Amino acid sequence: MAFYEIKNDKAFINIKVQPNSSQNKIAGIYNENQIKINIKAPAVEGAANKELIKFLSKTFKVPKSSIEIKGETSKQKIVILPLNEKVKNFLESL
C-alpha cells in the first residue's frame, strides 16, 4: 500500500508522529507505507497535533485551517492536505 492517495485535489498521507523530538522534521519513509514526522511538542492535550498542523502549514505553504487530521489520539494518522505544487513535488520526490 502506498503512503499517500490523491482524491478530489487533496492528498491523504499516512504518517507516524514521533512526539518529544529535538526538532520538527520529516524523517522519511517509515515501514514502507507511512511518512515519519518528528514533532517537538509532547503528546499531551493535543499539543503534538497543533504543532504538527503548524509545521505542515509552514512546510507546504497551506493555511492551517485547510489541514485535517484523522486519528488524533493515535501515533498513526492520516493527514489531509490541499494539493498544491509543494505537496505534489514532495510526494513525487519520495
Secondary structure, DSSP 8 states (H G I E B T S, - for coil): --SEEEETTEEEEEEEEE-S-SS-EEEEEETTTEEEEE-SS-SSTTHHHHHHHHHHHHHHT--GGG-EEE-TTSSEEEEEEE--HHHHHHHHH-
